[in-house]
Amino acid sequence: MTAELHKKPKKSVALSGTAAGNTALSTVGHSGNDLHYRGYDIRDLASTCTFEEVAYLLIHGYLPNSAELEGYRQRLCGMRDIPDIVRAALERLPAATHPMDVLRTAVSVLGCALPERSDCPAAGAREIADRLVASTGRCCCTGITTPITASGLKPARMMRA
């Protein structure tokens, strides 16, 4: 009886090999348990690239050169602030709210505060994605009383518990 309680559920293979959708952003499982972003193996990106480089790759389609990366970092810094309505909504959340719940709420309120156009062109979509990348860290830190570091970001240990 005890052995039956500890059995792992059988992995379903019914949909193996079935495409769920096509995207230029990523591929999964082409050679086993792999993940690629725009053709780059995620392990290589994780070991050699910064967060901003990977964000740039996903949003803009290629890895930036050093000048593009510096310009992108400055652009993101200028987009970090969040509207007062988003800040107010996040400050009303209980302090123990899980970070994923904070992000979900922040993105929902941000979408209401800064709605996208119905005819949003590709450049507008990239602008929205850049704004999300820039502001989500600030959203997770809203309501936390410890000061933001000189770089504008809080160390991970200061994030919501």
C-alpha positions in Angstrom: 0.0 0.0 0.0 2.8 2.5 0.9 4.5 1.8 -2.5 1.3 2.8 -4.2 1.2 6.2 -2.4 4.7 7.1 -3.6 4.3 6.3 -7.3 4.9 9.2 -9.6 2.1 9.9 -12.0 2.6 8.5 -15.5 3.8 11.2 -18.0 1.2 11.6 -20.7 2.6 11.3 -24.2 -0.7 11.6 -26.0 0.2 15.1 -27.3 3.9 14.5 -27.8 5.0 15.9 -31.2 1.8 18.0 -31.5 2.4 21.6 -32.2 0.5 23.9 -29.8 1.4 27.0 -31.9 4.2 28.5 -34.0 6.4 31.3 -32.8 9.7 32.9 -33.7 10.5 33.4 -30.0 11.2 30.0 -28.8 11.5 26.3 -29.6 11.1 23.5 -27.1 12.2 19.9 -27.2 13.6 19.7 -30.7 16.5 17.6 -29.5 15.3 16.3 -26.2 14.6 18.6 -23.2 16.0 21.7 -24.7 14.7 25.3 -24.9 15.9 27.9 -27.4 15.1 31.6 -27.6 15.4 32.9 -31.1 17.8 30.1 -32.0 20.0 30.4 -28.9 20.2 27.6 -26.3 18.8 28.9 -23.0 21.8 27.5 -21.2 24.2 29.5 -23.2 22.1 32.7 -22.8 21.9 32.1 -19.0 25.6 31.7 -18.6 26.8 34.5 -20.9 24.1 37.2 -21.2 22.5 39.7 -18.9 18.8 40.0 -18.3 18.6 43.1 -20.5 20.4 41.3 -23.4 17.9 38.4 -23.3 15.0 40.8 -23.0 16.3 42.7 -26.0 16.7 39.4 -28.0 13.1 38.3 -27.2 11.6 41.7 -27.9 13.7 43.1 -30.7 14.8 39.9 -32.4 18.5 39.8 -32.1 21.3 40.2 -29.4 22.3 43.8 -29.1 25.8 45.1 -29.6 27.4 47.0 -26.7 26.1 50.4 -27.9 22.6 49.1 -28.4 22.7 47.4 -25.0 23.8 50.5 -23.2 21.1 52.5 -25.0 18.5 49.9 -24.1 19.5 49.9 -20.4 19.1 53.7 -20.3 15.8 53.4 -22.1 14.6 50.8 -19.5 15.7 53.0 -16.6 13.6 55.8 -18.0 10.6 53.5 -18.2 10.8 52.1 -14.6 8.3 54.3 -12.9 4.8 53.1 -12.6 1.6 55.2 -12.7 0.1 56.3 -9.4 -2.9 54.1 -9.9 -0.8 51.0 -10.2 1.3 52.0 -7.2 -1.9 52.6 -5.1 -3.4 49.2 -6.1 -0.2 47.4 -5.2 0.2 49.1 -1.9 -3.3 47.8 -0.9 -2.1 44.2 -1.3 -1.2 42.3 1.8 2.5 42.3 2.5 2.7 38.5 2.2 1.2 38.4 -1.3 3.1 36.0 -3.5 5.3 37.9 -6.1 3.6 36.2 -9.0 0.2 37.5 -7.7 1.8 41.0 -7.4 3.0 40.8 -11.0 -0.3 39.6 -12.3 -2.2 42.4 -10.5 0.4 45.0 -11.6 0.2 44.0 -15.3 -3.6 44.0 -15.2 -3.8 47.5 -13.6 -1.0 48.8 -15.9 -3.0 47.5 -18.9 -6.0 49.6 -17.7 -3.9 52.7 -16.9 -2.0 52.6 -20.2 -4.2 50.7 -22.6 -2.8 49.6 -26.0 -4.3 50.8 -29.2 -6.5 48.3 -31.1 -4.4 48.9 -34.2 -1.1 48.5 -32.3 1.8 48.3 -34.8 4.8 46.1 -34.2 6.8 49.1 -32.9 4.0 49.8 -30.4 4.0 46.2 -29.2 7.7 46.4 -28.6 7.2 49.6 -26.7 4.6 47.8 -24.5 7.0 44.9 -23.9 9.9 47.2 -23.0 7.6 49.0 -20.5 6.7 45.7 -18.9 10.3 44.6 -18.7 11.3 48.0 -17.2 8.4 48.3 -14.7 7.8 44.8 -13.3 10.7 45.0 -10.9 9.4 48.2 -9.5 6.0 46.7 -9.2 7.4 43.8 -7.1 9.1 46.3 -4.8 6.1 48.6 -4.3 5.1 48.7 -0.6 8.5 47.6 0.6 10.0 50.2 2.9 13.7 49.4 2.3 15.4 51.9 0.0 16.2 51.3 -3.6 19.9 50.9 -4.4 21.9 53.4 -6.4 21.3 51.4 -9.5 17.6 51.7 -9.0 17.0 48.0 -8.4 16.6 46.2 -5.1 18.6 43.1 -4.4 16.6 39.9 -4.7 16.6 39.4 -1.0 14.7 42.7 -0.5 11.8 41.6 -2.8 8.4 40.7 -1.4 8.5 37.5 0.6 
